[in-house]
């Protein structure tokens, strides 16, 4: 069933699949619906040109991998495949490091329903397995972003430190907490 839907991995309620250029219209609509949820934590692309550039980097750059978290629907009249959120692995380093940095966001219609927990866990397992075979994933979260910190905790990430002025977001250099998980830490 996964191959028919194009999912790389599936859970009970969501599947993950790569970004495509064809997802632009739905992604942009979801971003616009979710502006209040995302601000001031992140600013996903909200125009066709911005989406094309963003998706292009995730599709073409071997140091990045982007995944859409999609709701599953199996019966007649059940909306299936709606994009609930996204998880990106950036700065993928091979060799002795085998690490990547995660970024993610839920869309408003999916927030608080547990779909991103399921989706993030699928991405983590996918990243630690073939073809990526990473050993470590990191998440950098602004200390005031309680929802994102709760998601990292639920998915088994541990707090490792604090980085002052780490990322430029919403017009300023923002402090971030560093969270990480290694392949040995996976919930079995």
C-alpha positions as CSV (number, residue, x, y, z in Angstrom):
1,X,0.0,0.0,0.0
2,X,2.9,2.4,0.8
3,X,4.2,2.3,-2.8
4,X,0.8,3.1,-4.2
5,X,0.5,6.2,-2.1
6,X,4.1,7.2,-2.6
7,X,4.9,7.0,1.1
8,X,8.5,6.3,2.3
9,X,7.1,5.2,5.6
10,X,3.6,5.0,7.2
11,X,2.2,5.1,10.7
12,X,-1.4,4.5,11.7
13,X,-2.6,8.0,10.8
14,X,0.1,9.6,8.6
15,X,2.6,8.8,5.9
16,X,5.8,10.7,4.9
17,X,6.8,11.4,1.4
18,X,9.3,13.6,-0.3
19,X,8.5,17.2,-1.4
20,X,7.5,17.6,-5.0
21,X,7.1,20.8,-7.1
22,X,3.5,19.8,-7.6
23,X,2.7,20.2,-3.9
24,X,3.2,23.9,-4.1
25,X,-0.4,25.1,-4.3
26,X,-1.5,23.0,-1.3
27,X,1.6,23.8,0.7
28,X,1.2,27.6,0.2
29,X,-2.5,27.4,1.1
30,X,-1.6,25.5,4.3
31,X,1.1,28.1,5.1
32,X,-1.3,31.0,4.7
33,X,-3.9,29.2,6.9
34,X,-1.2,28.7,9.6
35,X,0.4,32.1,9.7
36,X,-0.7,32.8,13.3
37,X,0.5,29.4,14.4
38,X,4.0,29.8,12.8
39,X,4.8,33.4,13.8
40,X,7.3,34.2,15.2
41,X,8.9,30.7,15.2
42,X,9.2,30.1,11.4
43,X,8.3,31.5,8.1
44,X,7.7,28.8,5.5
45,X,7.4,29.8,1.8
46,X,4.1,31.5,1.1
47,X,4.3,32.3,-2.6
48,X,4.7,30.1,-5.7
49,X,8.3,31.4,-6.4
50,X,9.4,31.0,-2.8
51,X,7.9,27.5,-2.7
52,X,9.7,26.5,-5.9
53,X,13.0,27.7,-4.6
54,X,12.5,26.0,-1.2
55,X,11.3,22.7,-2.6
56,X,14.1,22.8,-5.2
57,X,16.8,23.0,-2.5
58,X,15.2,20.0,-0.7
59,X,14.8,18.0,-3.9
60,X,18.2,18.8,-5.5
61,X,20.7,19.4,-2.7
62,X,22.2,16.1,-1.4
63,X,22.8,17.8,2.0
64,X,19.1,18.2,2.5
65,X,16.0,16.0,2.6
66,X,12.4,17.2,2.9
67,X,9.4,15.2,3.9
68,X,5.7,16.1,3.9
69,X,3.7,14.6,6.7
70,X,0.4,13.5,5.1
71,X,-2.9,12.4,6.7
72,X,-4.0,9.0,5.6
73,X,-7.6,8.3,4.5
74,X,-8.7,4.9,3.3
75,X,-12.5,4.9,2.7
76,X,-14.8,6.7,0.3
77,X,-15.4,10.2,1.3
78,X,-12.4,10.3,3.6
79,X,-9.9,13.0,2.6
80,X,-6.6,11.3,2.3
81,X,-3.2,12.7,1.6
82,X,-3.8,16.1,3.1
83,X,-0.5,17.7,4.1
84,X,-0.5,18.0,7.9
85,X,3.1,19.4,8.2
86,X,6.7,19.0,7.1
87,X,10.0,17.8,8.4
88,X,13.3,18.7,6.8
89,X,16.8,17.4,7.4
90,X,19.3,20.1,6.7
91,X,23.1,20.1,6.8
92,X,23.4,16.4,6.3
93,X,27.0,15.4,6.8
94,X,28.3,11.9,5.9
95,X,31.6,10.3,6.8
96,X,32.5,10.1,10.5
97,X,29.8,12.6,11.6
98,X,26.6,11.1,10.0
99,X,24.4,13.9,11.3
100,X,21.7,16.2,10.2
101,X,19.7,19.2,11.6
102,X,15.9,18.9,11.7
103,X,13.4,21.7,11.0
104,X,9.7,21.1,11.1
105,X,6.3,22.7,11.2
106,X,2.7,21.6,11.6
107,X,-0.2,23.2,9.8
108,X,-3.1,24.7,11.7
109,X,-5.7,22.1,10.8
110,X,-3.3,19.4,12.1
111,X,-2.0,21.1,15.2
112,X,-2.6,19.4,18.5
113,X,-3.8,16.1,16.9
114,X,-0.6,14.1,17.4
115,X,0.0,13.9,13.6
116,X,3.4,15.6,13.8
117,X,4.6,13.3,16.6
118,X,3.8,10.4,14.4
119,X,5.4,12.0,11.3
120,X,8.6,13.1,13.1
121,X,9.1,9.6,14.5
122,X,8.7,8.2,11.0
123,X,11.3,10.7,9.7
124,X,13.7,9.9,12.5
125,X,13.5,6.1,11.8
126,X,13.8,6.7,8.1
127,X,16.9,8.9,8.6
128,X,18.6,6.3,10.7
129,X,17.9,3.5,8.2
130,X,18.8,3.1,4.6
131,X,19.4,5.1,2.4
132,X,20.6,7.9,4.7
133,X,22.0,5.8,7.6
134,X,22.5,8.8,9.9
135,X,23.7,8.3,13.5
136,X,22.5,11.7,15.0
137,X,19.8,14.2,14.4
138,X,19.6,17.7,16.0
139,X,16.8,20.1,16.6
140,X,17.4,23.7,17.5
141,X,14.4,25.3,19.2
142,X,13.7,28.8,20.6
143,X,13.2,28.4,24.3
144,X,9.7,30.0,24.2
145,X,8.4,27.6,21.6
146,X,6.7,25.2,24.0
147,X,4.9,23.2,21.3
148,X,8.1,22.5,19.4
149,X,10.0,21.5,22.6
150,X,7.1,19.2,23.6
151,X,7.3,17.6,20.2
152,X,11.1,17.0,20.5
153,X,10.6,15.5,24.0
154,X,7.7,13.2,22.9
155,X,9.9,11.9,20.1
156,X,12.8,11.0,22.4
157,X,15.2,13.9,21.8
158,X,17.3,15.0,24.8
159,X,18.3,18.5,25.7
160,X,22.0,19.0,25.2
161,X,22.6,22.7,25.5
162,X,21.9,26.3,24.8
163,X,23.1,28.4,21.9
164,X,22.8,32.2,22.3
165,X,22.1,34.2,19.1
166,X,22.0,30.9,17.1
167,X,19.6,31.7,14.1
168,X,18.3,34.8,12.5
169,X,14.5,34.6,12.7
170,X,11.9,37.3,12.5
171,X,14.4,40.1,12.2
172,X,16.7,39.2,15.1
173,X,19.3,36.6,16.2
174,X,17.5,34.2,18.4
175,X,18.7,32.0,21.2
176,X,18.0,28.3,20.8
177,X,18.0,25.1,22.8
178,X,19.9,22.2,21.2
179,X,18.0,18.8,21.3
180,X,19.4,15.6,19.8
181,X,18.7,11.9,19.3
182,X,21.1,9.2,18.2
183,X,20.2,5.9,16.5
184,X,20.9,4.1,19.8
185,X,18.3,6.2,21.6
186,X,15.3,5.2,19.4
187,X,12.2,4.1,21.1
188,X,11.8,0.5,20.2
